[in-house]
């Protein structure tokens, strides 16, 4: 399957965007002082669920970004 240049750039941008957004989210989650993420210094279910969401998003964002990067490299080799 051959990806077009715009689709490849979109996938790569999505992967980068996913990392930027979720790194910011995890930083905010760890620094949470509202009591949602930590109760007496111990992580809550809220923390674990959102950390799992972030990890899954990192994995998917990386996979999608790699597809975009591979698409761009394949286009460069053929042109």
N, CA, C and O of each residue as an XYZ file, in Angstrom:
316
protein
N       0.839     -1.172      0.000
C       0.000      0.000      0.000
C       0.885      1.236      0.000
O       1.856      1.311      0.753
N       0.557      2.187     -0.829
C       1.341      3.408     -0.938
C       0.509      4.582     -0.407
O      -0.634      4.784     -0.814
N       1.102      5.342      0.502
C       0.431      6.503      1.075
C       0.809      7.750      0.283
O       1.940      7.882     -0.186
N      -0.134      8.647      0.144
C       0.183      9.910     -0.519
C       0.992     10.797      0.432
O       1.034     10.556      1.638
N       1.618     11.806     -0.120
C       2.419     12.725      0.683
C       1.577     13.434      1.747
O       2.000     13.492      2.901
N       0.398     13.978      1.404
C      -0.402     14.643      2.447
C      -0.849     13.693      3.568
O      -0.867     14.074      4.738
N      -1.204     12.471      3.205
C      -1.622     11.508      4.220
C      -0.438     11.143      5.114
O      -0.589     11.038      6.331
N       0.720     10.954      4.525
C       1.911     10.631      5.309
C       2.251     11.758      6.274
O       2.565     11.503      7.437
N       2.192     12.997      5.807
C       2.466     14.147      6.682
C       1.427     14.254      7.788
O       1.760     14.578      8.928
N       0.157     13.981      7.452
C      -0.896     14.018      8.459
C      -0.643     12.974      9.548
O      -0.767     13.275     10.735
N      -0.291     11.754      9.153
C      -0.031     10.698     10.133
C       1.166     11.034     11.012
O       1.134     10.801     12.221
N       2.208     11.572     10.422
C       3.377     11.968     11.190
C       3.027     13.095     12.164
O       3.421     13.057     13.330
N       2.294     14.085     11.688
C       1.886     15.197     12.547
C       0.988     14.705     13.683
O       1.100     15.180     14.813
N       0.103     13.761     13.388
C      -0.762     13.197     14.416
C       0.069     12.515     15.504
O      -0.214     12.667     16.693
N       1.087     11.769     15.098
C       1.953     11.099     16.066
C       2.675     12.083     16.963
O       2.745     11.887     18.177
N       3.210     13.136     16.379
C       3.908     14.166     17.172
C       2.920     14.869     18.092
O       3.202     15.079     19.271
N       1.760     15.233     17.550
C       0.728     15.912     18.337
C       0.301     15.044     19.530
O       0.119     15.553     20.636
N       0.147     13.766     19.306
C      -0.252     12.850     20.365
C       0.767     12.855     21.495
O       0.392     12.893     22.667
N       2.041     12.819     21.158
C       3.078     12.855     22.190
C       3.061     14.172     22.954
O       3.172     14.173     24.180
N       2.922     15.294     22.252
C       2.923     16.602     22.927
C       1.750     16.697     23.896
O       1.925     17.088     25.050
N       0.568     16.343     23.433
C      -0.630     16.447     24.260
C      -0.559     15.526     25.475
O      -0.844     15.955     26.593
N      -0.183     14.272     25.266
C      -0.220     13.321     26.370
C       0.929     13.508     27.351
O       0.771     13.202     28.532
N       2.083     14.002     26.902
C       3.154     14.329     27.855
C       2.698     15.466     28.757
O       2.925     15.432     29.966
N       2.058     16.467     28.177
C       1.517     17.570     28.972
C       0.482     17.052     29.964
O       0.475     17.449     31.129
N      -0.390     16.166     29.498
C      -1.426     15.620     30.373
C      -0.817     14.841     31.538
O      -1.234     15.019     32.683
N       0.162     13.981     31.261
C       0.776     13.183     32.319
C       1.495     14.092     33.320
O       1.426     13.855     34.526
N       2.178     15.116     32.837
C       2.819     16.069     33.749
C       1.792     16.714     34.665
O       2.018     16.834     35.869
N       0.668     17.129     34.101
C      -0.391     17.730     34.914
C      -1.007     16.720     35.875
O      -1.361     17.070     37.001
N      -1.135     15.485     35.443
C      -1.696     14.438     36.290
C      -0.803     14.180     37.497
O      -1.294     14.042     38.617
N       0.495     14.116     37.276
C       1.443     13.858     38.364
C       1.477     15.024     39.352
O       1.651     14.812     40.552
N       1.313     16.245     38.859
C       1.349     17.436     39.717
C      -0.004     17.776     40.327
O      -0.131     18.797     41.003
N      -1.026     16.938     40.101
C      -2.387     17.218     40.561
C      -2.432     17.400     42.074
O      -1.922     16.576     42.833
N      -3.048     18.487     42.487
C      -3.195     18.743     43.921
C      -4.666     18.836     44.319
O      -4.976     19.208     45.451
N      -5.574     18.502     43.404
C      -7.000     18.615     43.703
C      -7.521     17.423     44.501
O      -8.631     17.476     45.031
N      -6.743     16.361     44.592
C      -7.186     15.188     45.317
C      -7.765     14.100     44.424
O      -8.107     13.020     44.905
N      -7.876     14.375     43.138
C      -8.398     13.355     42.230
C      -7.371     12.259     41.965
O      -7.701     11.074     42.008
N      -6.136     12.650     41.693
C      -5.110     11.685     41.308
C      -4.431     11.039     42.507
O      -3.978      9.898     42.417
N      -4.354     11.745     43.617
C      -3.663     11.217     44.795
C      -4.509     11.467     46.032
O      -5.084     12.541     46.206
N      -4.571     10.465     46.879
C      -5.276     10.577     48.145
C      -4.281     10.229     49.243
O      -3.870      9.076     49.370
N      -3.896     11.217     50.031
C      -2.859     11.048     51.062
C      -1.560     10.521     50.474
O      -0.891      9.685     51.083
N      -1.203     11.009     49.293
C       0.041     10.620     48.648
C      -0.023      9.328     47.872
O       0.945      8.975     47.198
N      -1.125      8.610     47.942
C      -1.279      7.341     47.228
C      -2.064      7.559     45.943
O      -3.056      8.287     45.947
N      -1.638      6.937     44.837
C      -2.381      7.072     43.571
C      -3.791      6.488     43.702
O      -3.993      5.452     44.335
N      -4.744      7.167     43.099
C      -6.135      6.718     43.115
C      -6.456      5.965     41.816
O      -5.630      5.884     40.907
N      -7.661      5.423     41.755
C      -8.116      4.748     40.531
C      -8.135      5.740     39.371
O      -7.812      5.380     38.239
N      -8.509      6.977     39.648
C      -8.505      8.034     38.624
C      -7.113      8.160     38.002
O      -6.981      8.242     36.781
N      -6.087      8.175     38.835
C      -4.711      8.273     38.360
C      -4.363      7.096     37.458
O      -3.838      7.289     36.362
N      -4.654      5.865     37.915
C      -4.265      4.678     37.153
C      -5.000      4.582     35.829
O      -4.410      4.207     34.816
N      -6.278      4.915     35.827
C      -7.048      4.862     34.584
C      -6.506      5.872     33.581
O      -6.337      5.553     32.404
N      -6.234      7.080     34.039
C      -5.743      8.114     33.121
C      -4.299      7.863     32.693
O      -3.920      8.214     31.576
N      -3.504      7.273     33.550
C      -2.157      6.885     33.144
C      -2.219      5.797     32.075
O      -1.449      5.826     31.115
N      -3.126      4.840     32.235
C      -3.307      3.800     31.219
C      -3.745      4.408     29.892
O      -3.239      4.021     28.838
N      -4.677      5.352     29.931
C      -5.097      6.038     28.705
C      -3.917      6.730     28.029
O      -3.776      6.679     26.807
N      -3.074      7.374     28.823
C      -1.917      8.068     28.267
C      -0.939      7.082     27.630
O      -0.435      7.334     26.535
N      -0.670      5.973     28.299
C       0.276      4.977     27.763
C      -0.251      4.402     26.455
O       0.500      4.264     25.490
N      -1.539      4.065     26.419
C      -2.125      3.532     25.190
C      -2.045      4.583     24.077
O      -1.763      4.246     22.927
N      -2.290      5.834     24.410
C      -2.206      6.904     23.412
C      -0.774      7.113     22.930
O      -0.557      7.410     21.755
N       0.213      6.961     23.826
C       1.616      7.023     23.400
C       1.915      5.932     22.388
O       2.542      6.184     21.360
N       1.466      4.721     22.679
C       1.731      3.591     21.794
C       1.068      3.812     20.431
O       1.711      3.657     19.393
N      -0.215      4.172     20.438
C      -0.924      4.408     19.170
C      -0.344      5.596     18.426
O      -0.179      5.539     17.207
N      -0.031      6.676     19.138
C       0.562      7.849     18.493
C       1.898      7.516     17.847
O       2.198      7.974     16.745
N       2.691      6.719     18.540
C       3.980      6.303     17.982
C       3.780      5.446     16.738
O       4.445      5.656     15.724
N       2.871      4.486     16.810
C       2.623      3.603     15.663
C       2.124      4.398     14.454
O       2.571      4.166     13.331
N       1.212      5.318     14.679
C       0.676      6.132     13.591
C       1.754      7.053     13.023
O       1.853      7.216     11.807
N       2.555      7.649     13.892
C       3.647      8.507     13.430
C       4.680      7.741     12.620
O       5.199      8.249     11.626
N       4.978      6.521     13.043
C       5.940      5.687     12.309
C       5.392      5.347     10.924
O       6.143      5.335      9.948
N       4.092      5.070     10.829
C       3.499      4.827      9.512
C       3.670      6.040      8.599
O       4.017      5.900      7.426
N       3.424      7.227      9.148
C       3.610      8.446      8.357
C       5.048      8.634      7.924
O       5.313      8.991      6.776
N       5.978      8.397      8.833
C       7.404      8.533      8.511
C       7.823      7.527      7.449
O       8.557      7.871      6.523
N       7.369      6.301      7.573
C       7.694      5.288      6.566
C       7.083      5.639      5.211
O       7.692      5.394      4.169
N       5.877      6.213      5.227
C       5.255      6.648      3.981
C       6.063      7.733      3.301
O       6.238      7.710      2.083
N       6.564      8.700      4.093
C       7.381      9.773      3.516
C       8.702      9.239      2.973
O       9.152      9.656      1.906
N       9.318      8.322      3.701
C      10.574      7.738      3.223
C      10.381      6.950      1.934
O      11.223      6.997      1.037
N       9.272      6.228      1.847
C       8.985      5.454      0.632
C       8.759      6.386     -0.550
O       9.194      6.086     -1.662
N       8.099      7.490     -0.333
C       7.875      8.470     -1.413
C       9.190      9.071     -1.877
O       9.383      9.308     -3.069
N      10.094      9.317     -0.940
C      11.388      9.909     -1.303
C      12.221      8.934     -2.123
O      12.928      9.350     -3.041
N      12.150      7.637     -1.806
C      12.906      6.625     -2.553
C      12.389      6.458     -3.972
O      13.170      6.192     -4.885
N      11.077      6.610     -4.173
C      10.518      6.394     -5.490
C      10.608      7.614     -6.401
O      10.484      7.500     -7.621
N      10.827      8.794     -5.792
C      10.874      9.990     -6.658
C      12.282     10.366     -7.058
O      12.479     11.344     -7.780
